[in-house]
Amino acid sequence: MKSYKITLLPGDGIGPEITNVTHKILDLVSRKFGFEIKFKEMPFGGSAIDSDGIPFPDRTLQECKNSDAVLLAAIGDPKYDELPREKRPETGLLNLRSSLDLFANIRPVKIIPSLTKASSLKEDFVKEVDLVVVRELTSGIYFGEPKGRIKTEKGERAFNTMTYTSEEVKRIAEIAFKLAKQRNQKVCSVDKANVLDVSQLWREETILVSNKYKDIELTHQYVDNAAMQLVRNPSQFDVILTGNLFGDILSDIAAMLTGSIGMLPSASLTNDGPGVFEPVHGSAPDIAGKDIANPIAMLLSASMMLKIALNEAQAGNYLENVINEILIEGYRTSDLISNDNGTVKQVGCSQMGELLLEKIK
């Protein structure tokens, strides 16, 4: 029997709840399709601060490096906000990405027909949405140097640096064009080339890469216009290619097209080594422990892991189909309840998991 090693990072807030559901379902799906998943749970984020004093212990890094894939739930809690920046949970996440060289973040956004009423936009605007945000993840303003805060005669001054090299732009652009080749053959590169030097380089290098893909239509949008277009006419997009900061913002906007950020999975990939699969949403500490979190984004991230990292596409597609069946039957967590409830049946996190387990059995 084939066997895979997965590092689980439950993290903080609702993370342990949605991880528990996902763990049980992956156990059952793997047995159903004739392979084994060996899980190793490790501290990360706030939970690692509590246990190890730092957000990303070396023992967690080593376990991640020795895995076939990493499944991450969520990190962060306001109680850590007063810590120095280098000791906060979010710094652990940045270190995970840089340590594993996870330069490509893939965030699919596709409307599930049974959830069109859950979107904040009219059904006619969202019913055909099927796009992917390809976000560069290990450079840009989150990693650029110099950065910091200094005292001046006029008070304190804070600064960050947005920087990209030609090679960093080229390798993420290659990912976007290869992905578009498998889809509707359109790439929209998002930048701010009218005012930022770094965006001018981004646009120039993207155009150079596009010359290798003559069958792919390349367009450009400034980030402010792209944000507007995502809520005005989202179905125009196929693959959105953008940098770290812009991708962080645009992918959250795109998330709400589905009705809830609790529906969106993501994969962070490298050219050589394990990828990290995680829901787009945060740790939601305000609802942690209340058993009302939506586990679907975590489950869809697990499906991406099955297909991309483990090459178990049949199992991944099966898991997605089971989730769709439950949604068609009208079961919803509270974040998916729209004004037009109809015959919707509200359930909590653990109950959603039990319904899915029953379907899989």
VOKOL-637247 format. One line per 2 residues: their letters; for each residue x, y, z of C-alpha. Coordinates in nm, 2 decimals, padded with zeros to 4 digits, always signed. Layout:
N
A	X,Y,Z | ...
***
This chain:
361
MK	+00.00,+00.00,+00.00 | +00.13,+00.35,-00.09
SY	+00.20,+00.56,+00.21 | +00.24,+00.94,+00.24
KI	+00.38,+01.15,+00.52 | +00.18,+01.47,+00.60
TL	+00.28,+01.73,+00.86 | -00.03,+01.89,+01.02
LP	-00.01,+02.24,+01.15 | -00.34,+02.31,+01.33
GD	-00.22,+02.65,+01.46 | -00.45,+02.89,+01.64
GI	-00.81,+02.99,+01.67 | -01.05,+02.77,+01.47
GP	-00.74,+02.58,+01.33 | -00.76,+02.28,+01.57
EI	-01.14,+02.24,+01.50 | -01.11,+02.23,+01.12
TN	-00.80,+02.02,+01.14 | -00.98,+01.76,+01.34
VT	-01.26,+01.73,+01.08 | -01.01,+01.72,+00.79
HK	-00.79,+01.46,+00.96 | -01.09,+01.22,+01.01
IL	-01.21,+01.27,+00.65 | -00.86,+01.22,+00.49
DL	-00.82,+00.89,+00.70 | -01.14,+00.76,+00.55
VS	-01.08,+00.88,+00.19 | -00.73,+00.74,+00.18
RK	-00.85,+00.40,+00.30 | -01.13,+00.41,+00.04
FG	-00.88,+00.47,-00.24 | -00.61,+00.22,-00.12
FE	-00.34,+00.44,+00.02 | -00.22,+00.54,+00.37
IK	-00.16,+00.89,+00.51 | +00.07,+00.91,+00.81
FK	+00.01,+01.24,+01.00 | +00.25,+01.42,+01.23
EM	+00.10,+01.72,+01.42 | +00.35,+01.99,+01.50
PF	+00.33,+02.33,+01.69 | +00.31,+02.64,+01.47
GG	+00.21,+03.00,+01.52 | +00.06,+03.10,+01.85
SA	+00.05,+02.74,+01.97 | +00.43,+02.72,+01.91
ID	+00.48,+03.04,+02.10 | +00.31,+02.88,+02.40
SD	+00.50,+02.56,+02.38 | +00.84,+02.67,+02.24
GI	+00.86,+03.04,+02.29 | +00.88,+03.11,+01.91
PF	+00.63,+03.08,+01.63 | +00.82,+02.84,+01.40
PD	+01.04,+02.60,+01.60 | +01.33,+02.42,+01.42
RT	+01.17,+02.08,+01.50 | +00.86,+02.19,+01.31
LQ	+01.07,+02.31,+01.01 | +01.25,+01.97,+01.00
EC	+00.93,+01.78,+01.01 | +00.79,+01.99,+00.72
KN	+01.10,+01.93,+00.51 | +01.07,+01.56,+00.56
SD	+00.71,+01.54,+00.46 | +00.54,+01.48,+00.12
AV	+00.32,+01.78,+00.20 | +00.22,+02.02,+00.48
LL	-00.15,+02.09,+00.57 | -00.18,+02.42,+00.76
AA	-00.51,+02.54,+00.92 | -00.47,+02.90,+01.05
IG	-00.25,+03.11,+01.27 | -00.28,+03.43,+01.47
DP	-00.45,+03.57,+01.78 | -00.48,+03.93,+01.92
KY	-00.32,+03.82,+02.24 | +00.02,+03.80,+02.06
DE	-00.01,+04.15,+01.91 | +00.21,+04.31,+02.18
LP	+00.50,+04.07,+02.11 | +00.80,+04.20,+01.90
RE	+00.73,+04.14,+01.53 | +00.98,+03.86,+01.50
KR	+00.80,+03.66,+01.77 | +00.45,+03.70,+01.64
PE	+00.26,+03.41,+01.47 | +00.26,+03.59,+01.13
TG	+00.64,+03.60,+01.13 | +00.63,+03.22,+01.16
LL	+00.42,+03.20,+00.85 | +00.66,+03.42,+00.65
NL	+00.95,+03.21,+00.78 | +00.77,+02.89,+00.67
RS	+00.73,+03.03,+00.32 | +01.09,+03.14,+00.29
SL	+01.24,+02.83,+00.45 | +01.06,+02.60,+00.20
DL	+01.10,+02.85,-00.09 | +00.72,+02.85,-00.14
FA	+00.73,+03.12,-00.41 | +00.40,+03.03,-00.59
NI	+00.06,+03.07,-00.42 | -00.23,+02.93,-00.61
RP	-00.58,+03.03,-00.50 | -00.87,+02.90,-00.71
VK	-01.21,+03.08,-00.69 | -01.50,+02.89,-00.84
II	-01.86,+02.94,-00.77 | -02.05,+02.63,-00.66
PS	-02.40,+02.65,-00.82 | -02.58,+02.57,-00.50
LT	-02.41,+02.87,-00.33 | -02.48,+03.15,-00.57
KA	-02.73,+03.30,-00.33 | -02.46,+03.32,-00.06
SS	-02.25,+03.57,-00.26 | -02.28,+03.93,-00.17
LK	-02.31,+04.01,-00.54 | -02.61,+03.93,-00.77
ED	-02.63,+03.58,-00.91 | -02.59,+03.70,-01.27
FV	-02.26,+03.85,-01.18 | -02.10,+03.55,-01.01
KE	-02.26,+03.24,-01.16 | -01.99,+03.19,-01.42
VD	-01.69,+03.29,-01.20 | -01.40,+03.04,-01.24
LV	-01.07,+03.21,-01.18 | -00.73,+03.15,-01.02
VV	-00.51,+03.40,-00.84 | -00.14,+03.32,-00.88
RE	+00.04,+03.52,-00.62 | +00.42,+03.56,-00.58
LT	+00.48,+03.46,-00.21 | +00.85,+03.49,-00.11
SG	+00.95,+03.84,-00.22 | +00.79,+04.18,-00.25
IY	+00.72,+04.42,+00.04 | +00.68,+04.15,+00.30
FG	+01.04,+04.04,+00.26 | +01.21,+04.34,+00.11
EP	+01.50,+04.51,+00.29 | +01.55,+04.76,+00.44
KG	+01.26,+04.77,+00.67 | +01.20,+04.90,+01.02
RI	+01.12,+05.19,+01.25 | +01.36,+05.47,+01.35
KT	+01.35,+05.78,+01.56 | +01.39,+06.11,+01.39
EK	+01.38,+06.48,+01.49 | +01.02,+06.49,+01.36
GE	+00.91,+06.17,+01.54 | +00.91,+05.81,+01.45
RA	+00.95,+05.69,+01.09 | +00.85,+05.35,+00.96
FN	+00.95,+05.19,+00.62 | +00.93,+04.88,+00.41
TM	+01.08,+04.80,+00.07 | +00.90,+04.64,-00.22
TY	+01.15,+04.47,-00.43 | +01.16,+04.21,-00.71
TS	+01.43,+04.06,-00.93 | +01.39,+03.96,-01.29
EE	+01.42,+03.60,-01.20 | +01.16,+03.62,-00.93
VK	+00.91,+03.77,-01.17 | +00.99,+03.52,-01.44
RI	+00.94,+03.21,-01.24 | +00.60,+03.31,-01.10
AE	+00.49,+03.43,-01.45 | +00.59,+03.08,-01.59
IA	+00.35,+02.92,-01.33 | +00.07,+03.15,-01.44
FK	+00.11,+03.09,-01.81 | +00.14,+02.72,-01.77
LA	-00.18,+02.72,-01.56 | -00.36,+02.93,-01.82
KQ	-00.26,+02.68,-02.09 | -00.47,+02.42,-01.90
RN	-00.76,+02.66,-01.86 | -00.91,+02.93,-02.08
QK	-00.57,+03.07,-02.20 | -00.60,+03.41,-02.05
VC	-00.36,+03.58,-01.81 | -00.43,+03.92,-01.65
SV	-00.11,+04.06,-01.48 | -00.19,+04.31,-01.20
DK	+00.06,+04.58,-01.10 | +00.09,+04.95,-01.04
AN	+00.33,+05.02,-01.32 | +00.21,+05.38,-01.36
VL	+00.38,+05.48,-01.03 | +00.61,+05.20,-00.91
DV	+00.95,+05.12,-01.06 | +00.92,+04.76,-00.92
SQ	+00.59,+04.72,-01.11 | +00.75,+04.85,-01.43
LW	+01.00,+04.56,-01.40 | +00.72,+04.32,-01.32
RE	+00.53,+04.42,-01.64 | +00.84,+04.41,-01.86
ET	+00.94,+04.06,-01.74 | +00.59,+03.93,-01.77
IL	+00.57,+04.04,-02.13 | +00.90,+03.87,-02.20
VS	+00.77,+03.54,-02.06 | +00.45,+03.58,-02.26
NK	+00.65,+03.57,-02.58 | +00.70,+03.20,-02.52
YK	+00.32,+03.14,-02.49 | +00.18,+03.29,-02.81
DI	-00.15,+03.11,-02.76 | -00.21,+03.28,-02.42
EL	-00.38,+03.62,-02.42 | -00.20,+03.86,-02.18
TH	-00.36,+04.17,-02.04 | -00.25,+04.42,-01.77
QY	-00.45,+04.60,-01.51 | -00.35,+04.84,-01.23
VD	-00.43,+04.69,-00.89 | -00.70,+04.95,-00.81
NA	-00.88,+04.88,-01.13 | -00.85,+04.51,-01.08
AM	-01.01,+04.54,-00.74 | -01.30,+04.72,-00.89
QL	-01.33,+04.48,-01.18 | -01.34,+04.18,-00.94
VR	-01.67,+04.31,-00.80 | -01.80,+04.47,-01.12
NP	-01.73,+04.19,-01.37 | -01.55,+03.90,-01.21
SQ	-01.62,+03.65,-01.49 | -01.38,+03.83,-01.72
FD	-01.08,+03.68,-01.53 | -00.92,+03.34,-01.59
VI	-00.57,+03.36,-01.43 | -00.47,+03.66,-01.23
LT	-00.09,+03.70,-01.19 | +00.03,+03.94,-00.93
GN	+00.28,+04.02,-00.66 | +00.28,+03.94,-00.29
LF	+00.10,+04.24,-00.14 | -00.15,+04.29,-00.43
GD	-00.22,+03.92,-00.43 | -00.29,+03.92,-00.06
IL	-00.56,+04.18,-00.10 | -00.71,+04.07,-00.43
SD	-00.75,+03.71,-00.33 | -00.95,+03.81,-00.02
IA	-01.18,+04.02,-00.24 | -01.22,+03.73,-00.48
AM	-01.30,+03.51,-00.18 | -01.62,+03.70,-00.11
LT	-01.74,+03.62,-00.46 | -01.81,+03.27,-00.33
GS	-02.02,+03.40,-00.04 | -01.76,+03.33,+00.23
IG	-01.39,+03.33,+00.27 | -01.45,+02.99,+00.45
ML	-01.49,+02.83,+00.10 | -01.15,+02.91,-00.05
PS	-00.85,+02.67,-00.05 | -00.49,+02.75,-00.15
AS	-00.16,+02.58,-00.24 | +00.18,+02.73,-00.18
LT	+00.44,+02.56,-00.40 | +00.81,+02.54,-00.48
ND	+01.00,+02.38,-00.77 | +01.15,+02.11,-00.54
GP	+01.02,+02.01,-00.21 | +00.69,+01.98,-00.01
GV	+00.41,+02.23,-00.07 | +00.19,+02.39,+00.19
FE	-00.19,+02.36,+00.15 | -00.41,+02.59,+00.36
PV	-00.74,+02.77,+00.36 | -00.74,+03.13,+00.27
HG	-00.92,+03.24,+00.58 | -00.76,+03.34,+00.91
SA	-00.78,+03.19,+01.26 | -01.11,+03.37,+01.35
PD	-01.04,+03.38,+01.72 | -01.38,+03.53,+01.79
IA	-01.55,+03.21,+01.70 | -01.29,+02.96,+01.82
GK	-01.43,+02.69,+02.03 | -01.79,+02.76,+01.94
DI	-01.81,+02.48,+01.68 | -01.95,+02.71,+01.42
AN	-01.64,+02.74,+01.19 | -01.67,+02.63,+00.82
PI	-01.43,+02.34,+00.76 | -01.48,+02.34,+00.38
AM	-01.19,+02.56,+00.28 | -00.96,+02.33,+00.48
LL	-01.11,+02.02,+00.32 | -01.08,+02.17,-00.03
SA	-00.71,+02.25,+00.05 | -00.68,+01.89,+00.14
SM	-00.83,+01.80,-00.20 | -00.57,+02.02,-00.37
ML	-00.30,+01.84,-00.17 | -00.43,+01.50,-00.28
KI	-00.42,+01.60,-00.64 | -00.10,+01.81,-00.66
AL	+00.13,+01.68,-00.39 | +00.03,+01.31,-00.37
NE	-00.09,+01.26,-00.73 | -00.41,+01.10,-00.60
AQ	-00.64,+01.30,-00.83 | -00.92,+01.04,-00.81
AG	-00.94,+01.08,-00.43 | -00.92,+01.46,-00.45
NY	-01.20,+01.48,-00.70 | -01.41,+01.24,-00.50
LE	-01.37,+01.45,-00.19 | -01.48,+01.76,-00.38
NV	-01.79,+01.58,-00.52 | -01.89,+01.47,-00.17
IN	-01.87,+01.83,-00.04 | -02.08,+01.94,-00.34
EI	-02.34,+01.68,-00.26 | -02.37,+01.80,+00.10
LI	-02.41,+02.16,-00.01 | -02.68,+02.06,-00.27
EG	-02.87,+01.89,+00.01 | -02.89,+02.23,+00.18
YR	-02.64,+02.19,+00.47 | -02.47,+02.52,+00.56
TS	-02.24,+02.66,+00.83 | -02.35,+03.00,+00.95
DL	-02.12,+03.19,+00.72 | -02.31,+03.05,+00.42
IS	-02.66,+03.14,+00.53 | -02.81,+03.40,+00.29
ND	-03.12,+03.61,+00.32 | -03.29,+03.37,+00.09
NG	-03.26,+03.06,+00.32 | -03.51,+02.84,+00.15
TV	-03.47,+02.49,+00.27 | -03.12,+02.55,+00.41
KQ	-03.02,+02.35,+00.72 | -02.77,+02.52,+00.95
VG	-02.50,+02.30,+01.10 | -02.18,+02.35,+01.30
CS	-01.82,+02.25,+01.22 | -01.83,+01.90,+01.37
QM	-02.17,+01.82,+01.23 | -02.06,+01.92,+00.88
GE	-01.77,+01.67,+00.93 | -02.01,+01.40,+01.05
LL	-02.23,+01.45,+00.75 | -01.93,+01.42,+00.51
LE	-01.80,+01.11,+00.69 | -02.14,+00.95,+00.66
KI	-02.14,+01.01,+00.28 | -01.79,+00.87,+00.24
K	-01.88,+00.55,+00.43
***
